[in-house]
Amino acid sequence: MPLLRVSMWAGRTKEQKAELAKALTKSMADTAGVPPEAVTIQFEDLPKENWATGGKLHTELFK
């Protein structure tokens, strides 16, 4: 069934991830017509230095 992968900068709290998981699960279930129990979400926390846009690391773009 659906697997949602969410990559974001590290630093979100457990509570924020729980809220996001709830919202994403509801949206996927409603839109794709699957039961919420079938939706799996994988969070990937990455440090800013592992992201770059326009040739610049996010540590420089977003100080």
DRENMARRO-337710 format. One record per residue (C-alpha): residue number from 1; residue in three letters; x, y, z. Coordinates in Angstrom, 3 decimals. Layout:
DRENMARRO-337710
+-----+------+----------+----------+----------+
! pos ! code !        x !        y !        z !
+-----+------+----------+----------+----------+
! NUM !  ALA !        X !        Y !        Z !
...
+-----+------+----------+----------+----------+
END
This chain:
DRENMARRO-337710
+-----+------+----------+----------+----------+
! pos ! code !        x !        y !        z !
+-----+------+----------+----------+----------+
!   1 !  MET !    0.000 !    0.000 !    0.000 !
!   2 !  PRO !    1.124 !    3.644 !   -0.049 !
!   3 !  LEU !    4.528 !    4.574 !    1.311 !
!   4 !  LEU !    5.172 !    8.293 !    1.733 !
!   5 !  ARG !    8.794 !    9.380 !    2.126 !
!   6 !  VAL !    9.309 !   12.786 !    3.670 !
!   7 !  SER !   12.792 !   14.304 !    3.553 !
!   8 !  MET !   13.337 !   17.457 !    5.567 !
!   9 !  TRP !   15.939 !   19.304 !    7.538 !
!  10 !  ALA !   16.684 !   17.764 !   10.891 !
!  11 !  GLY !   15.252 !   19.489 !   13.940 !
!  12 !  ARG !   11.529 !   18.800 !   13.947 !
!  13 !  THR !   10.131 !   17.523 !   17.234 !
!  14 !  LYS !    8.443 !   14.184 !   17.781 !
!  15 !  GLU !    5.165 !   16.075 !   18.233 !
!  16 !  GLN !    5.563 !   17.896 !   14.909 !
!  17 !  LYS !    6.254 !   14.617 !   13.116 !
!  18 !  ALA !    3.204 !   13.008 !   14.746 !
!  19 !  GLU !    0.999 !   15.903 !   13.593 !
!  20 !  LEU !    2.440 !   15.734 !   10.089 !
!  21 !  ALA !    1.963 !   11.950 !    9.980 !
!  22 !  LYS !   -1.681 !   12.346 !   10.958 !
!  23 !  ALA !   -2.323 !   14.998 !    8.285 !
!  24 !  LEU !   -0.482 !   13.122 !    5.527 !
!  25 !  THR !   -2.217 !    9.849 !    6.387 !
!  26 !  LYS !   -5.653 !   11.488 !    6.220 !
!  27 !  SER !   -4.867 !   13.181 !    2.921 !
!  28 !  MET !   -3.525 !    9.987 !    1.323 !
!  29 !  ALA !   -6.419 !    7.886 !    2.598 !
!  30 !  ASP !   -9.018 !   10.398 !    1.409 !
!  31 !  THR !   -7.404 !   11.006 !   -1.985 !
!  32 !  ALA !   -6.240 !    7.492 !   -2.865 !
!  33 !  GLY !   -9.224 !    5.724 !   -1.339 !
!  34 !  VAL !   -7.188 !    3.491 !    0.945 !
!  35 !  PRO !   -7.692 !    2.799 !    4.640 !
!  36 !  PRO !   -5.498 !    4.895 !    6.968 !
!  37 !  GLU !   -4.008 !    1.674 !    8.355 !
!  38 !  ALA !   -2.519 !    0.982 !    4.915 !
!  39 !  VAL !   -0.532 !    4.233 !    4.782 !
!  40 !  THR !    3.108 !    4.105 !    5.891 !
!  41 !  ILE !    5.192 !    7.260 !    6.319 !
!  42 !  GLN !    8.968 !    7.340 !    6.492 !
!  43 !  PHE !   10.630 !   10.484 !    7.821 !
!  44 !  GLU !   14.194 !   11.197 !    6.798 !
!  45 !  ASP !   15.911 !   13.947 !    8.776 !
!  46 !  LEU !   18.885 !   15.382 !    6.951 !
!  47 !  PRO !   21.310 !   18.067 !    8.069 !
!  48 !  LYS !   21.274 !   21.284 !    6.050 !
!  49 !  GLU !   24.764 !   20.584 !    4.716 !
!  50 !  ASN !   23.327 !   17.572 !    2.866 !
!  51 !  TRP !   21.049 !   19.816 !    0.780 !
!  52 !  ALA !   21.997 !   22.237 !   -1.985 !
!  53 !  THR !   20.016 !   24.491 !   -4.310 !
!  54 !  GLY !   21.476 !   26.492 !   -7.146 !
!  55 !  GLY !   24.931 !   25.166 !   -6.357 !
!  56 !  LYS !   24.896 !   26.458 !   -2.778 !
!  57 !  LEU !   24.567 !   24.432 !    0.386 !
!  58 !  HIS !   21.517 !   25.178 !    2.491 !
!  59 !  THR !   23.786 !   25.973 !    5.424 !
!  60 !  GLU !   24.787 !   29.059 !    3.440 !
!  61 !  LEU !   21.394 !   29.850 !    1.912 !
!  62 !  PHE !   19.421 !   29.516 !    5.135 !
!  63 !  LYS !   21.543 !   30.779 !    8.011 !
+-----+------+----------+----------+----------+
END
